[in-house]
């Protein structure tokens, strides 16, 4: 399915109204660990069709970052029915990340 760029404008459609769990990568272009995590997020998006994978640039979508309590990047949040059910902060391997998020 690929990665969906999430903005304030499409957040409800992509995250809240999704019939699947949504893995959201809150990231920033200046963040070294975010750059290290990007290939992991790409792999998950390519391999998993049971979840939606999206990215939110915290600099461009600051309101969403504040709304969901993102104080450090990368923050990976797993949403279900529009609510965060799991959260991970910082770089982790794909296996560690999926395990921590219960995927």
N, C-alpha and C positions, 0 to 999 in steps of 0.2 A: 504493500500500500504506500509506503514511503512516509516521509515526515511532513506534518502539517505545520505551517507557520501560524501560530496563534496570536491574535491581537484582541484588543477590547471589542472590536467589531464582530469577530467571529467566535468569541469565547463560548457564548451560550450554545451556539449551533454545534461546535466541535466537542466541547467538554460536557456541558450540562445536559444536553439533549442526546448524547451518545448512548446507544444501547450496549456498548462495550466499555470496559475499563479504559481509561485514558492515562498514559504515561506522559508526563509533561516535564521537559528539561528547561528549567529556568537558568539562563546562561547570559554571559556578556562577552563581547568581542575581545576585551582586554584581559580576560581571565585565562591564565595558563592551564589550570586543571580542567576548565571547560573545554579547551582545545584538545586536551588528552582524552576527555570523555566522549567527544563528538563521534569518533569511529565506533565506540561501543553502542551509542544511541542509534547510529546508522545500521549496525548489525541487528540490533533488536528489532528495528522497524522493518528490515528486510526479511527477518526470520519469523516474525510473529504476526499472524493475521487475526488473532483472537483479541488483540488490543489495538487501540489507536495510539500513535506516537506523535507527539507535538513538541514544538520548541517555542519558548517565550523569551525574547531578548529583553532583559530587565531594564536596560537603558531606554529602550523605545516604548516599553509597556510598564512603566514604573507603577502605575495605578494597580495593575494586576499583581505585581510583585509585593506591593504593600498590603493589598487586600488578603493575600495568602501567606503573609508573614515570612516572606523570603528575606533573610538578613545576610545570607552568604551564598555565593555561587561556586560551583554548580549545586543547585538544589533540584532533586528529582522528586516529583510528587506523583502519586498514583491516585487518580480520581475515580470515584464510582458515584453515579447519579449526582454529579456536580460537587461532591464533597471529597476532601482529601482523606484517604483511608490509610495511606502509608507515605513516609517521607524519608529521603536519604540526602545527606549533605556531604559534598566533597567527592573526590575521584574514588571510584571502586572499579574492580574488574567486572566484566559482564556477569560472571557467575555470582560474585558477591552482591552485586546490585540486584539481580533477579531474586536471589535468596532473601535479601533484606526486604524487598517489596512483596514477597510472597508470590512471585511469578515463577 
